[in-house]
Amino acid sequence: MTDSLGDGLDRALQGAFTRRIPQSAQAQMKYLVKQLKGTKAVAQALGVSQRTVERYVAGKLKRPRQELRGRMEREVKQRWQPQVRAKARKKASSTDGLVVSTRARFGFTAAPGTTDDARIRDITQALPPEFADQLFTAREQGATEQQLQHIAAEGLAQMYFRANNTRAHGLGVEFTDVEHIEIEL
């Protein structure tokens, strides 16, 4: 199973929540209707009919299919506690940075003629605030997974492989085949 860097960033921000998201299908639908200002917008976001949304809001439907339950939860989490999320993002981007724990394929090239073939490595490394800011900004601007991986690779190259640029100058790092990634604020 591969893990997404973008999803890892989202999970890290969700870890800052101070309250649980609504638990019942009815409460989640009511919250989404309030946030999206209408049942039609919720129906489009979830890929169901407007009437289905209305039935959940009224409490006539109570147990969504597994697939719909996952979409509802994801949509609620994306909108839940925006001020808490913004505060956590600002703190990570300005003072704290973030910690990346990953199992992925890393390879690097150094001085001409020397290479280290890519291999799977387990790395846990704190990244400074500037990389946290770059990752969150890119995520908000709709960056692709490859673009996010490139930013993370630069951060890991600087902090892990080049020891905050005190050694191995000019070392280029490849970061591919992400098996697992966990991000903590």
C-alpha positions as CSV (number, residue, x, y, z in Angstrom):
1,M,0.0,0.0,0.0
2,T,1.4,3.4,-0.9
3,D,0.8,6.4,1.2
4,S,0.3,10.0,-0.1
5,L,2.3,12.9,1.2
6,G,-0.7,15.2,0.7
7,D,-2.9,12.9,2.8
8,G,-0.1,12.8,5.5
9,L,-0.2,16.6,5.6
10,D,-4.0,16.5,6.0
11,R,-3.8,13.9,8.8
12,A,-1.1,16.0,10.6
13,L,-3.5,19.0,10.6
14,Q,-6.4,16.8,11.7
15,G,-4.3,15.8,14.7
16,A,-4.6,19.3,16.0
17,F,-8.4,19.1,16.3
18,T,-9.6,19.9,19.8
19,R,-13.0,18.2,19.3
20,R,-14.1,15.1,17.6
21,I,-15.9,15.4,14.3
22,P,-19.7,14.7,14.3
23,Q,-20.1,10.9,14.6
24,S,-23.6,10.0,13.2
25,A,-24.5,10.2,9.5
26,Q,-27.3,12.7,10.3
27,A,-24.9,15.0,12.3
28,Q,-22.3,14.8,9.5
29,M,-24.9,15.6,6.8
30,K,-26.3,18.5,8.8
31,Y,-22.8,19.9,9.3
32,L,-22.0,19.6,5.6
33,V,-25.3,21.3,4.6
34,K,-24.5,24.2,6.9
35,Q,-20.9,24.5,5.6
36,L,-21.8,24.2,1.9
37,K,-25.0,26.2,2.3
38,G,-27.5,23.8,0.9
39,T,-28.3,20.2,0.1
40,K,-27.6,20.5,-3.6
41,A,-23.9,21.4,-3.0
42,V,-23.6,18.6,-0.5
43,A,-25.1,16.1,-3.0
44,Q,-22.6,17.2,-5.7
45,A,-19.7,17.0,-3.3
46,L,-20.7,13.5,-2.2
47,G,-21.9,12.2,-5.5
48,V,-25.4,11.3,-4.3
49,S,-28.8,12.7,-5.0
50,Q,-30.1,15.8,-3.3
51,R,-33.0,13.7,-2.0
52,T,-30.6,11.3,-0.3
53,V,-28.9,14.2,1.5
54,E,-32.4,15.4,2.6
55,R,-33.2,11.9,4.0
56,Y,-30.0,11.8,6.0
57,V,-30.6,15.3,7.4
58,A,-34.2,14.4,8.4
59,G,-33.0,11.2,10.0
60,K,-34.9,8.8,7.7
61,L,-31.6,7.3,6.5
62,K,-29.1,6.4,9.2
63,R,-26.5,4.0,7.9
64,P,-24.7,5.0,4.8
65,R,-22.8,2.5,2.6
66,Q,-19.1,2.1,3.5
67,E,-18.1,4.1,0.4
68,L,-20.5,7.0,1.2
69,R,-19.5,6.9,4.9
70,G,-15.8,7.4,3.9
71,R,-16.7,10.3,1.6
72,M,-18.8,12.0,4.3
73,E,-16.1,11.7,6.9
74,R,-13.4,13.0,4.5
75,E,-15.6,16.0,3.5
76,V,-16.3,16.8,7.2
77,K,-12.7,16.5,8.2
78,Q,-11.6,18.9,5.4
79,R,-13.9,21.6,6.8
80,W,-13.8,20.8,10.6
81,Q,-12.3,23.5,12.9
82,P,-10.7,25.8,10.3
83,Q,-9.2,28.1,12.9
84,V,-7.5,25.3,14.8
85,R,-6.2,23.9,11.5
86,A,-4.9,27.4,10.4
87,K,-3.2,27.9,13.8
88,A,-1.4,24.5,13.6
89,R,-0.3,25.2,10.1
90,K,1.0,28.7,11.0
91,K,2.9,27.3,14.0
92,A,4.5,24.6,11.9
93,S,5.4,27.0,9.1
94,S,6.8,29.7,11.4
95,T,8.5,28.2,14.4
96,D,8.1,24.4,14.9
97,G,8.5,22.8,11.6
98,L,7.3,19.2,11.2
99,V,8.6,15.6,11.6
100,V,8.5,13.3,8.6
101,S,8.7,9.5,9.2
102,T,8.8,7.6,6.0
103,R,9.7,4.3,4.4
104,A,10.5,5.0,0.8
105,R,13.1,4.4,-1.9
106,F,16.0,6.9,-1.6
107,G,18.9,7.2,-3.9
108,F,21.5,9.9,-4.4
109,T,24.2,11.1,-6.7
110,A,27.3,12.9,-5.4
111,A,30.5,13.9,-7.0
112,P,30.9,12.9,-10.7
113,G,31.4,9.2,-11.0
114,T,30.0,8.2,-7.5
115,T,26.5,7.0,-7.0
116,D,24.6,5.1,-4.4
117,D,21.9,3.0,-6.0
118,A,18.4,3.7,-4.7
119,R,17.2,1.5,-1.8
120,I,14.4,1.4,0.6
121,R,15.2,3.3,3.8
122,D,13.3,4.1,7.0
123,I,13.9,7.7,7.9
124,T,12.5,9.9,10.6
125,Q,13.6,13.5,10.3
126,A,12.6,16.9,11.6
127,L,12.2,19.5,8.9
128,P,12.6,23.2,9.6
129,P,9.7,25.6,9.3
130,E,10.5,26.8,5.7
131,F,9.9,23.2,4.4
132,A,6.7,22.9,6.3
133,D,5.6,26.2,4.8
134,Q,6.5,25.1,1.3
135,L,4.7,21.8,1.7
136,F,1.5,23.4,3.1
137,T,1.5,26.2,0.5
138,A,2.0,23.7,-2.3
139,R,-0.8,21.5,-1.0
140,E,-3.2,24.4,-0.8
141,Q,-2.3,25.5,-4.3
142,G,-3.2,22.0,-5.7
143,A,0.3,20.7,-6.2
144,T,0.7,17.1,-7.5
145,E,2.0,14.3,-5.4
146,Q,5.3,14.4,-7.3
147,Q,5.7,18.1,-6.6
148,L,5.1,17.5,-2.9
149,Q,7.6,14.6,-2.9
150,H,10.2,16.9,-4.6
151,I,9.8,19.5,-1.8
152,A,10.1,16.7,0.9
153,A,13.1,15.3,-0.9
154,E,14.8,18.6,-0.8
155,G,14.1,18.9,3.0
156,L,15.3,15.4,3.7
157,A,18.4,15.9,1.5
158,Q,19.3,19.0,3.4
159,M,18.6,17.8,6.9
160,Y,19.3,14.1,6.8
161,F,21.8,13.4,4.0
162,R,23.7,16.7,4.1
163,A,23.3,17.3,7.9
164,N,21.8,20.8,7.5
165,N,24.3,21.4,4.7
166,T,27.4,20.8,6.8
167,R,28.6,17.9,4.7
168,A,28.1,16.2,1.3
169,H,27.6,19.4,-0.6
170,G,26.0,19.0,-4.0
171,L,24.4,15.7,-3.0
172,G,21.2,15.1,-5.1
173,V,18.5,12.9,-3.5
174,E,15.8,10.9,-5.2
175,F,12.7,10.2,-3.1
176,T,10.4,7.6,-4.8
177,D,8.2,4.6,-4.1
178,V,6.7,5.8,-0.8
179,E,5.5,2.8,1.1
180,H,4.5,4.7,4.3
181,I,4.6,8.3,5.4
182,E,3.6,9.9,8.7
183,I,3.8,13.6,9.4
184,E,3.6,15.2,12.8
185,L,3.4,18.8,13.7
